Amino acid sequence: NSQEEKKFSQHDKNVFHKYILLGHELVSGAIETDFIKIAQNVILQYNEYNDGSGIPYGIKGEEISDVAVMVSIAETFEALLSKRAYREVESYSPKEAYTIFADSRHKFNSRILNTLLQNFSDFVDIRENILSLNDKSKPTK
């Protein structure tokens, strides 16, 4: 499976770990508000996995905030359904994306993942509606 072959190397993980910590440090310099506290938590946790294999700290399960899980799911959802220069597949179909999510219980909190899966077609429709609105608002040449 070519997707499995493209996993991050340990070097890539170390670089990404530093990137996460620098992002957290940057936000930590802001005026402390409830929003900033949530943002700090999301920055540190949105790449943590339900099974503890994520980064930067390897926390797992309920240790990961629900907001961070939701941000991670939203980011993955958009990445799967969009063109990305770093992969061979231009984008995944909604059916393929659904299957990838259904096989991602190691990565995402099952309670939150199940909510996505139960409402997947609605989320796809909402995304498509937003994209079509954005296309309509672009000036024509």
DSSP file with accessible surface (Angstrom, degrees, kcal/mol):
  #  RESIDUE AA STRUCTURE BP1 BP2  ACC     N-H-->O    O-->H-N    N-H-->O    O-->H-N    TCO  KAPPA ALPHA  PHI   PSI    X-CA   Y-CA   Z-CA
    1    1 A N     >        0   0  132      0, 0.0     4,-1.5     0, 0.0     3,-0.3   0.000 360.0 360.0 360.0 120.0    0.0    0.0    0.0
    2    2 A S  H  >  +     0   0   51      1,-0.2     4,-0.8     2,-0.2    86,-0.0   0.805 360.0  60.0 -65.4 -28.7    1.6    3.2   -1.2
    3    3 A Q  H >4 S+     0   0   90      1,-0.2     3,-0.7     2,-0.2    -1,-0.2   0.918 105.4  48.2 -63.6 -42.2   -0.1    5.2    1.6
    4    4 A E  H >4 S+     0   0  105     -3,-0.3     3,-1.2     1,-0.2    -1,-0.2   0.853 105.9  58.6 -66.2 -33.7    1.6    3.0    4.3
    5    5 A E  H 3< S+     0   0  157     -4,-1.5    -1,-0.2     1,-0.3    -2,-0.2   0.708  97.6  62.6 -68.9 -19.0    5.0    3.5    2.5
    6    6 A K  T << S+     0   0   90     -4,-0.8    -1,-0.3    -3,-0.7    -2,-0.1   0.147  72.9 136.4 -95.5  19.4    4.7    7.3    2.9
    7    7 A K    <   -     0   0  142     -3,-1.2     2,-0.1     1,-0.1    -3,-0.0  -0.298  65.8 -88.5 -64.1 153.4    4.7    7.3    6.7
    8    8 A F        -     0   0  121      1,-0.1    -1,-0.1     4,-0.1     2,-0.1  -0.348  38.6-130.1 -61.9 140.0    6.9    9.9    8.5
    9    9 A S     >  -     0   0   55      1,-0.1     4,-2.4    -3,-0.1     5,-0.2  -0.350  30.7-103.2 -77.3 169.0   10.5    8.9    9.2
   10   10 A Q  H  > S+     0   0  123      1,-0.2     4,-2.4     2,-0.2     5,-0.2   0.903 125.7  53.9 -62.4 -37.8   11.8    9.5   12.7
   11   11 A H  H  > S+     0   0  127      2,-0.2     4,-2.4     1,-0.2    -1,-0.2   0.931 107.7  49.9 -60.0 -46.1   13.6   12.6   11.4
   12   12 A D  H  > S+     0   0   71      1,-0.2     4,-2.7     2,-0.2    -2,-0.2   0.914 110.5  50.4 -58.9 -43.0   10.3   13.9   10.0
   13   13 A K  H  X S+     0   0   76     -4,-2.4     4,-2.7     1,-0.2    -1,-0.2   0.905 109.5  50.8 -62.8 -40.5    8.6   13.3   13.3
   14   14 A N  H  X S+     0   0   78     -4,-2.4     4,-2.0     2,-0.2    -2,-0.2   0.917 112.0  46.8 -63.8 -42.6   11.4   15.2   15.2
   15   15 A V  H  X S+     0   0   76     -4,-2.4     4,-2.1     2,-0.2    -2,-0.2   0.938 114.2  47.2 -63.9 -45.3   11.1   18.2   12.9
   16   16 A F  H  X S+     0   0   48     -4,-2.7     4,-2.6     1,-0.2    -2,-0.2   0.897 107.9  56.5 -64.3 -38.4    7.3   18.2   13.2
   17   17 A H  H  X S+     0   0   53     -4,-2.7     4,-2.3     1,-0.2    -1,-0.2   0.936 108.6  47.1 -56.6 -47.5    7.6   17.9   17.0
   18   18 A K  H  X S+     0   0  143     -4,-2.0     4,-2.6     1,-0.2    -1,-0.2   0.899 109.8  53.8 -63.2 -38.7    9.8   21.0   17.0
   19   19 A Y  H  X S+     0   0  135     -4,-2.1     4,-2.2     2,-0.2    -2,-0.2   0.921 108.6  49.1 -61.4 -43.1    7.3   22.8   14.8
   20   20 A I  H  X S+     0   0    3     -4,-2.6     4,-2.3     2,-0.2    -2,-0.2   0.939 112.4  47.3 -62.1 -46.6    4.4   22.0   17.2
   21   21 A L  H  X S+     0   0   53     -4,-2.3     4,-2.5     1,-0.2    -2,-0.2   0.885 110.9  51.6 -66.8 -36.0    6.4   23.2   20.2
   22   22 A L  H  X S+     0   0  110     -4,-2.6     4,-2.5     2,-0.2    -1,-0.2   0.901 109.2  50.9 -66.8 -39.4    7.3   26.4   18.4
   23   23 A G  H  X S+     0   0   24     -4,-2.2     4,-2.2     2,-0.2    -2,-0.2   0.921 111.0  48.2 -61.3 -42.4    3.7   27.0   17.5
   24   24 A H  H  X S+     0   0   48     -4,-2.3     4,-2.3     1,-0.2    -2,-0.2   0.925 111.3  50.3 -63.9 -42.9    2.7   26.5   21.1
   25   25 A E  H  X S+     0   0  135     -4,-2.5     4,-0.8     2,-0.2    -2,-0.2   0.912 108.6  52.7 -62.7 -40.7    5.5   28.9   22.2
   26   26 A L  H >< S+     0   0  143     -4,-2.5     3,-0.9     1,-0.2    -1,-0.2   0.942 112.9  42.7 -60.6 -47.7    4.3   31.5   19.7
   27   27 A V  H >< S+     0   0   30     -4,-2.2     3,-1.9     1,-0.2    -1,-0.2   0.841 105.0  65.6 -69.1 -30.3    0.7   31.4   21.0
   28   28 A S  H 3< S+     0   0   50     -4,-2.3    -1,-0.2     1,-0.3    -2,-0.2   0.727  92.5  63.0 -66.8 -18.1    1.9   31.4   24.6
   29   29 A G  T << S+     0   0   71     -3,-0.9    -1,-0.3    -4,-0.8    -2,-0.2   0.530  88.0  95.2 -82.3  -4.5    3.3   34.9   24.1
   30   30 A A  S <  S-     0   0   46     -3,-1.9     2,-0.1    -4,-0.1    -3,-0.0  -0.335  95.9 -78.3 -82.0 165.9   -0.2   36.2   23.5
   31   31 A I        -     0   0  147      1,-0.1     2,-0.6    -2,-0.1     5,-0.2  -0.440  58.3-109.8 -61.1 131.9   -2.4   37.8   26.1
   32   32 A E        +     0   0  131     -2,-0.1     2,-0.3     4,-0.1    -1,-0.1  -0.563  55.7 150.1 -76.6 117.3   -3.9   35.0   28.0
   33   33 A T     >  -     0   0   63     -2,-0.6     4,-2.4     1,-0.1     5,-0.2  -0.845  61.7 -99.5-132.4 171.3   -7.6   34.5   27.3
   34   34 A D  H  > S+     0   0  121     -2,-0.3     4,-2.1     1,-0.2     5,-0.2   0.909 124.9  52.3 -59.8 -40.4   -9.9   31.5   27.3
   35   35 A F  H  > S+     0   0  149      1,-0.2     4,-2.8     2,-0.2    -1,-0.2   0.926 108.6  49.4 -61.5 -44.5   -9.5   31.3   23.5
   36   36 A I  H  > S+     0   0   27      1,-0.2     4,-2.9     2,-0.2    -1,-0.2   0.906 108.8  53.2 -63.5 -39.3   -5.7   31.4   23.7
   37   37 A K  H  X S+     0   0   99     -4,-2.4     4,-1.9     2,-0.2    -1,-0.2   0.921 111.4  46.0 -61.0 -42.7   -5.8   28.6   26.4
   38   38 A I  H  X S+     0   0   83     -4,-2.1     4,-2.7     2,-0.2    -2,-0.2   0.935 112.3  50.9 -64.7 -44.8   -7.9   26.4   24.0
   39   39 A A  H  X S+     0   0   21     -4,-2.8     4,-2.8     1,-0.2    -2,-0.2   0.911 108.4  51.9 -60.4 -42.1   -5.6   27.3   21.1
   40   40 A Q  H  X S+     0   0   34     -4,-2.9     4,-2.0     1,-0.2    -1,-0.2   0.925 111.4  47.4 -59.2 -44.6   -2.5   26.3   23.1
   41   41 A N  H  X S+     0   0   62     -4,-1.9     4,-1.8    -5,-0.2    -2,-0.2   0.917 112.2  49.0 -63.9 -44.6   -4.2   22.9   23.9
   42   42 A V  H  X S+     0   0   20     -4,-2.7     4,-2.6     1,-0.2    -2,-0.2   0.934 109.2  52.6 -62.4 -45.9   -5.2   22.3   20.3
   43   43 A I  H  < S+     0   0   37     -4,-2.8     4,-0.2     1,-0.2    -1,-0.2   0.921 115.0  41.7 -57.0 -43.8   -1.7   23.1   19.0
   44   44 A L  H  < S+     0   0   28     -4,-2.0    13,-0.3    -5,-0.2    -1,-0.2   0.785 125.9  32.2 -74.6 -24.9   -0.1   20.6   21.5
   45   45 A Q  H >< S+     0   0   27     -4,-1.8     3,-2.2    -5,-0.2    -2,-0.2   0.611  85.9  89.8-114.7 -10.9   -2.7   17.9   21.0
   46   46 A Y  T 3< S+     0   0   31     -4,-2.6    -1,-0.1     1,-0.3    -3,-0.1   0.678  95.3  47.2 -71.6  -9.8   -4.1   17.8   17.5
   47   47 A N  T 3  S+     0   0   19      8,-0.3     8,-2.3    -4,-0.2    -1,-0.3   0.186  88.2 107.6-108.9  13.9   -1.4   15.4   16.4
   48   48 A E    <   -     0   0    7     -3,-2.2     2,-0.3     6,-0.3    12,-0.1  -0.676  63.8-137.0 -84.7 147.1   -1.8   13.1   19.3
   49   49 A Y    >   -     0   0   58     10,-0.4     3,-2.5    -2,-0.3     5,-0.4  -0.834  16.4-120.7-111.6 148.9   -3.5    9.7   18.5
   50   50 A N  T 3  S+     0   0   40     57,-1.5    11,-1.3    -2,-0.3    57,-0.2   0.810 114.9  51.5 -52.8 -34.4   -6.1    7.9   20.5
   51   51 A D  T 3  S-     0   0   77     55,-2.3    -1,-0.3     9,-0.2     9,-0.1   0.422 119.2-107.9 -87.6   1.7   -3.7    4.9   20.9
   52   52 A G  S <  S+     0   0   21     -3,-2.5    -2,-0.1     7,-0.4     8,-0.1   0.483  90.6 112.8  89.7   3.5   -0.8    7.0   22.2
   53   53 A S        +     0   0   62     53,-0.3    -3,-0.1     2,-0.0     7,-0.1   0.404  54.1  97.6 -91.8   6.3    1.3    6.8   19.1
   54   54 A G        -     0   0   10      5,-0.4    -6,-0.3    -5,-0.4     4,-0.1  -0.048  67.8 -67.0 -84.1-171.8    1.0   10.5   18.2
   55   55 A I  S    S+     0   0   30     -8,-2.3    -8,-0.3     2,-0.2    -1,-0.1  -0.902  87.9  13.5-130.7 155.8    3.2   13.5   18.8
   56   56 A P  S    S+     0   0   14      0, 0.0    -1,-0.1     0, 0.0   -11,-0.1  -0.991 132.9   4.4 -93.3 -16.1    4.6   15.5   20.6
   57   57 A Y  S    S-     0   0  141    -13,-0.3    -2,-0.2     2,-0.0   -12,-0.1   0.538  84.3-123.3-110.8  -8.1    3.9   13.7   23.9
   58   58 A G        +     0   0   31      1,-0.2    -3,-0.1    -4,-0.1   -10,-0.0   0.797  50.9 161.1  70.9  27.8    2.3   10.4   23.1
   59   59 A I        -     0   0   36      4,-0.1   -10,-0.4    -6,-0.1    -5,-0.4  -0.340  19.2-162.2 -74.3 165.2   -0.8   11.1   25.2
   60   60 A K    >   -     0   0  117     -9,-0.1     3,-2.1    -8,-0.1   -10,-0.2  -0.932  32.0  -7.3-146.7 168.3   -3.8    9.0   24.5
   61   61 A G  G >  S+     0   0   19    -11,-1.3     3,-1.7    -2,-0.3    48,-0.1  -0.104 123.8   1.1  52.3-131.6   -7.6    8.5   24.8
   62   62 A E  G 3  S+     0   0  137      1,-0.3    -1,-0.3   -12,-0.1     4,-0.1   0.562 118.2  78.3 -70.0  -8.4   -9.4   10.8   27.0
   63   63 A E  G <  S+     0   0  118     -3,-2.1     2,-0.5   -13,-0.1    -1,-0.3   0.760  81.4  80.1 -67.8 -23.4   -6.2   12.7   27.8
   64   64 A I  S <  S-     0   0    5     -3,-1.7     5,-0.0    -4,-0.2   -23,-0.0  -0.737  93.5-114.8 -87.7 129.4   -6.6   14.4   24.4
   65   65 A S     >  -     0   0   27     -2,-0.5     4,-2.1   -24,-0.1     5,-0.2  -0.278  14.4-126.5 -65.1 146.7   -9.0   17.3   24.5
   66   66 A D  H  > S+     0   0   59      1,-0.2     4,-2.7     2,-0.2     5,-0.2   0.876 110.8  55.8 -58.9 -38.6  -12.2   16.9   22.5
   67   67 A V  H  > S+     0   0   63      1,-0.2     4,-2.5     2,-0.2    -1,-0.2   0.925 106.7  49.5 -63.1 -42.6  -11.5   20.2   20.8
   68   68 A A  H  > S+     0   0    0      2,-0.2     4,-2.5     1,-0.2    -1,-0.2   0.908 111.2  49.9 -63.3 -39.6   -8.1   19.0   19.6
   69   69 A V  H  X S+     0   0    8     -4,-2.1     4,-2.8     2,-0.2    -2,-0.2   0.930 110.7  49.8 -63.4 -43.8   -9.7   15.8   18.3
   70   70 A M  H  X S+     0   0   98     -4,-2.7     4,-2.7     2,-0.2    -2,-0.2   0.911 111.1  48.7 -63.7 -40.1  -12.3   17.8   16.4
   71   71 A V  H  X S+     0   0   59     -4,-2.5     4,-2.8     2,-0.2     5,-0.2   0.934 112.2  49.3 -64.4 -43.3   -9.7   20.0   14.9
   72   72 A S  H  X S+     0   0    4     -4,-2.5     4,-2.5     2,-0.2    -2,-0.2   0.919 112.6  46.9 -62.0 -43.7   -7.6   17.0   13.8
   73   73 A I  H  X S+     0   0   12     -4,-2.8     4,-3.1     2,-0.2    -2,-0.2   0.933 113.0  49.1 -64.1 -44.3  -10.7   15.3   12.3
   74   74 A A  H  X S+     0   0   59     -4,-2.7     4,-2.4     2,-0.2     5,-0.2   0.918 112.2  48.4 -62.7 -42.2  -11.6   18.5   10.5
   75   75 A E  H  X S+     0   0   94     -4,-2.8     4,-2.4     2,-0.2    -1,-0.2   0.926 114.5  45.4 -64.3 -43.4   -8.1   18.9    9.1
   76   76 A T  H  X S+     0   0   24     -4,-2.5     4,-2.8    -5,-0.2     5,-0.2   0.918 110.8  54.1 -66.0 -43.3   -8.0   15.3    8.0
   77   77 A F  H  X S+     0   0   21     -4,-3.1     4,-1.8     1,-0.2    -2,-0.2   0.947 112.6  42.9 -54.9 -51.0  -11.5   15.6    6.4
   78   78 A E  H  X S+     0   0   69     -4,-2.4     4,-0.8     1,-0.2    -1,-0.2   0.914 113.4  52.1 -66.0 -40.8  -10.4   18.6    4.4
   79   79 A A  H >< S+     0   0   13     -4,-2.4     3,-0.6    -5,-0.2    -1,-0.2   0.913 109.8  48.9 -63.1 -41.4   -7.1   17.1    3.4
   80   80 A L  H 3< S+     0   0   14     -4,-2.8    12,-3.0     1,-0.2    -1,-0.2   0.878 115.5  42.9 -66.2 -37.1   -8.7   13.8    2.2
   81   81 A L  H 3< S+     0   0   17     -4,-1.8     2,-0.3    -5,-0.2    -1,-0.2   0.456 109.0  70.5 -91.8   1.4  -11.3   15.6    0.1
   82   82 A S  S << S-     0   0   14     -4,-0.8    10,-0.2    -3,-0.6     2,-0.2  -0.765  90.8 -94.1-115.6 162.1   -8.9   18.2   -1.4
   83   83 A K        -     0   0  144     -2,-0.3     2,-0.4     8,-0.1     8,-0.2  -0.501  41.5-172.0 -70.6 138.0   -6.0   18.2   -3.8
   84   84 A R    >   -     0   0   80      6,-0.8     3,-1.2     5,-0.4    -5,-0.0  -0.994  23.7-148.8-136.4 131.3   -2.7   17.8   -2.1
   85   85 A A  T 3  S+     0   0  111     -2,-0.4    -1,-0.1     1,-0.2    -2,-0.0   0.749  92.7  66.4 -69.1 -21.6    0.7   18.1   -3.9
   86   86 A Y  T 3  S+     0   0  155      2,-0.0     2,-0.3     0, 0.0    -1,-0.2   0.387  96.7  58.2 -87.1   6.6    2.4   15.7   -1.6
   87   87 A R  S <  S-     0   0   27     -3,-1.2    -3,-0.2     2,-0.1   -84,-0.0  -0.952  73.7-129.8-136.7 158.3    0.4   12.6   -2.6
   88   88 A E  S    S+     0   0  152     -2,-0.3     2,-0.3   -86,-0.0    -1,-0.1   0.895  90.4  77.6 -69.8 -44.0   -0.2   10.6   -5.8
   89   89 A V  S    S-     0   0   59      1,-0.2    -5,-0.4    -6,-0.0     3,-0.1  -0.544  76.0-144.8 -71.2 127.8   -4.0   10.6   -5.5
   90   90 A E  S    S-     0   0  122     -2,-0.3    -6,-0.8     1,-0.3     2,-0.3   0.958  73.9 -34.1 -59.1 -52.0   -5.4   14.0   -6.5
   91   91 A S        -     0   0   47     -8,-0.2     2,-0.3    -3,-0.1    -1,-0.3  -0.961  66.4-106.2-160.8 161.6   -8.1   13.7   -3.9
   92   92 A Y        -     0   0   28    -12,-3.0    -9,-0.0    -2,-0.3     0, 0.0  -0.695  31.5-117.2 -92.7 148.3  -10.2   11.0   -2.3
   93   93 A S     >  -     0   0   50     -2,-0.3     4,-2.9     1,-0.1     5,-0.2  -0.387  33.6-106.5 -71.8 160.2  -13.9   10.4   -3.1
   94   94 A P  H  > S+     0   0   54      0, 0.0     4,-2.7     0, 0.0     5,-0.2   0.899 123.0  53.2 -55.8 -38.5  -16.3   10.8   -0.1
   95   95 A K  H  > S+     0   0  170      2,-0.2     4,-2.1     1,-0.2     5,-0.1   0.924 110.7  45.7 -63.7 -43.2  -16.7    7.0    0.0
   96   96 A E  H  > S+     0   0   96      2,-0.2     4,-2.4     1,-0.2    -1,-0.2   0.911 112.9  50.6 -65.0 -41.9  -12.9    6.5    0.1
   97   97 A A  H  X S+     0   0    0     -4,-2.9     4,-2.6     2,-0.2     5,-0.2   0.916 108.5  52.5 -62.8 -41.4  -12.6    9.2    2.8
   98   98 A Y  H  X S+     0   0   97     -4,-2.7     4,-2.9    -5,-0.2    -1,-0.2   0.933 109.6  49.0 -58.3 -46.3  -15.3    7.6    4.8
   99   99 A T  H  X S+     0   0   68     -4,-2.1     4,-1.6     2,-0.2    -1,-0.2   0.907 109.6  51.7 -62.0 -41.3  -13.5    4.2    4.7
  100  100 A I  H  < S+     0   0   55     -4,-2.4     3,-0.2     1,-0.2    -1,-0.2   0.938 112.9  45.3 -62.1 -45.1  -10.2    5.9    5.7
  101  101 A F  H >< S+     0   0    0     -4,-2.6     3,-2.3     1,-0.2    -2,-0.2   0.923 108.7  55.6 -63.4 -43.3  -11.9    7.4    8.7
  102  102 A A  H 3< S+     0   0   28     -4,-2.9     3,-0.4     1,-0.3    -1,-0.2   0.817 109.7  48.1 -60.8 -27.4  -13.7    4.2    9.6
  103  103 A D  T 3< S+     0   0  120     -4,-1.6     3,-0.3    -3,-0.2    -1,-0.3   0.226  94.9  81.0 -93.6  12.9  -10.3    2.5    9.7
  104  104 A S    X>  +     0   0   13     -3,-2.3     4,-2.2     1,-0.2     3,-1.3   0.008  44.2 120.9-111.1  28.4   -8.8    5.3   11.9
  105  105 A R  T 34 S+     0   0   99     -3,-0.4    -1,-0.2     1,-0.3     5,-0.2   0.796  73.3  61.1 -64.7 -24.1  -10.0    4.3   15.4
  106  106 A H  T 34 S+     0   0   95     -3,-0.3   -55,-2.3     1,-0.2   -53,-0.3   0.797 112.4  38.6 -68.2 -26.0   -6.4    4.1   16.5
  107  107 A K  T <4 S+     0   0   41     -3,-1.3   -57,-1.5   -58,-0.2     2,-0.3   0.865 114.8  45.9 -92.8 -42.0   -6.0    7.8   15.7
  108  108 A F  S  < S-     0   0    4     -4,-2.2    -1,-0.1   -59,-0.2     2,-0.1  -0.830  88.9 -97.9-113.9 147.2   -9.3    9.4   16.8
  109  109 A N     >  -     0   0    5     -2,-0.3     4,-3.0     1,-0.1     5,-0.2  -0.351  35.1-136.5 -54.6 124.4  -11.5    9.2   19.8
  110  110 A S  H  > S+     0   0   46      1,-0.2     4,-2.9     2,-0.2     5,-0.2   0.857  99.8  56.8 -60.2 -37.6  -14.2    6.7   18.9
  111  111 A R  H  > S+     0   0  119      2,-0.2     4,-1.2     1,-0.2    -1,-0.2   0.944 115.1  36.9 -60.8 -46.1  -17.1    8.8   20.4
  112  112 A I  H  > S+     0   0   19      2,-0.2     4,-1.9     1,-0.2    -2,-0.2   0.916 116.2  53.2 -74.3 -40.9  -16.2   11.8   18.3
  113  113 A L  H  X S+     0   0    0     -4,-3.0     4,-2.8     1,-0.2     5,-0.2   0.911 105.5  54.7 -60.5 -41.3  -15.3    9.7   15.2
  114  114 A N  H  X S+     0   0   57     -4,-2.9     4,-2.7    -5,-0.2    -1,-0.2   0.880 104.5  54.4 -61.5 -36.1  -18.6    8.0   15.4
  115  115 A T  H  X S+     0   0   73     -4,-1.2     4,-1.1    -5,-0.2    -1,-0.2   0.929 110.4  46.5 -63.5 -43.3  -20.4   11.3   15.3
  116  116 A L  H >< S+     0   0   12     -4,-1.9     3,-0.7     1,-0.2     7,-0.2   0.957 113.7  47.7 -60.6 -50.0  -18.5   12.2   12.1
  117  117 A L  H >< S+     0   0   13     -4,-2.8     3,-1.0     1,-0.3     4,-0.3   0.885 109.6  52.6 -62.2 -40.0  -19.2    8.8   10.5
  118  118 A Q  H 3< S+     0   0  150     -4,-2.7    -1,-0.3     1,-0.2    -2,-0.2   0.762 122.7  30.7 -66.7 -24.2  -22.9    8.9   11.4
  119  119 A N  T <X S+     0   0   58     -4,-1.1     4,-2.1    -3,-0.7     3,-0.4   0.107  83.2 123.1-119.3  19.6  -23.2   12.4    9.7
  120  120 A F  H <> S+     0   0   13     -3,-1.0     4,-2.5     1,-0.3     5,-0.2   0.890  73.0  49.4 -56.1 -48.2  -20.5   12.0    7.1
  121  121 A S  H  > S+     0   0   78     -4,-0.3     4,-2.5     1,-0.2    -1,-0.3   0.879 109.9  53.2 -63.6 -33.4  -22.7   12.7    4.0
  122  122 A D  H  > S+     0   0   87     -3,-0.4     4,-2.6     2,-0.2    -1,-0.2   0.921 109.2  48.6 -65.2 -42.5  -24.1   15.9    5.7
  123  123 A F  H  X S+     0   0   85     -4,-2.1     4,-2.5    -7,-0.2    -2,-0.2   0.899 111.0  50.6 -64.4 -38.6  -20.5   17.1    6.3
  124  124 A V  H  X S+     0   0    9     -4,-2.5     4,-2.6    -5,-0.2    -2,-0.2   0.937 111.3  48.7 -63.2 -44.4  -19.6   16.4    2.7
  125  125 A D  H  X S+     0   0   79     -4,-2.5     4,-2.6     2,-0.2    -2,-0.2   0.917 110.9  49.7 -61.9 -43.7  -22.7   18.3    1.6
  126  126 A I  H  X S+     0   0   89     -4,-2.6     4,-2.5     2,-0.2    -1,-0.2   0.935 111.4  49.6 -61.8 -44.6  -21.8   21.3    3.8
  127  127 A R  H  X S+     0   0   38     -4,-2.5     4,-2.6     1,-0.2    -2,-0.2   0.928 111.3  48.5 -59.4 -46.9  -18.3   21.3    2.5
  128  128 A E  H  X S+     0   0   96     -4,-2.6     4,-2.4     1,-0.2    -1,-0.2   0.903 110.7  51.1 -63.5 -38.9  -19.5   21.3   -1.1
  129  129 A N  H  X S+     0   0  101     -4,-2.6     4,-2.2     2,-0.2    -1,-0.2   0.917 111.0  48.1 -64.0 -41.8  -22.0   24.1   -0.4
  130  130 A I  H  X S+     0   0   89     -4,-2.5     4,-2.4     2,-0.2    -2,-0.2   0.933 112.0  49.6 -64.2 -44.6  -19.2   26.2    1.2
  131  131 A L  H  X S+     0   0   63     -4,-2.6     4,-2.3     1,-0.2    -2,-0.2   0.904 110.5  49.8 -62.4 -40.2  -16.9   25.5   -1.8
  132  132 A S  H  X S+     0   0   43     -4,-2.4     4,-2.0     2,-0.2    -1,-0.2   0.893 110.0  51.0 -68.4 -35.3  -19.6   26.5   -4.3
  133  133 A L  H  X S+     0   0  108     -4,-2.2     4,-1.5     2,-0.2    -2,-0.2   0.908 110.4  49.6 -65.1 -40.8  -20.3   29.7   -2.4
  134  134 A N  H  X S+     0   0   82     -4,-2.4     4,-0.7     1,-0.2    -2,-0.2   0.897 109.8  51.0 -64.0 -40.4  -16.6   30.5   -2.5
  135  135 A D  H >< S+     0   0  101     -4,-2.3     3,-0.6     1,-0.2    -1,-0.2   0.896 109.6  50.6 -63.7 -38.5  -16.4   29.8   -6.2
  136  136 A K  H 3< S+     0   0  166     -4,-2.0    -1,-0.2     1,-0.2    -2,-0.2   0.796 107.0  54.5 -69.7 -28.3  -19.4   32.2   -6.8
  137  137 A S  H 3< S+     0   0   92     -4,-1.5    -1,-0.2    -5,-0.1    -2,-0.2   0.629  86.1  99.4 -84.4 -10.4  -17.8   35.0   -4.8
  138  138 A K  S << S-     0   0  131     -4,-0.7     2,-0.1    -3,-0.6    -3,-0.0  -0.541  83.7-110.1 -75.8 138.2  -14.6   34.9   -6.9
  139  139 A P        -     0   0  124      0, 0.0     2,-0.3     0, 0.0    -1,-0.1  -0.378  29.6-128.8 -67.3 143.9  -14.4   37.6   -9.5
  140  140 A T              0   0  140     -4,-0.1    -4,-0.0     1,-0.1     0, 0.0  -0.658 360.0 360.0 -91.6 152.0  -14.7   36.4  -13.1
  141  141 A K              0   0  254     -2,-0.3    -1,-0.1     0, 0.0     0, 0.0  -0.473 360.0 360.0 -88.8 360.0  -12.2   37.5  -15.7
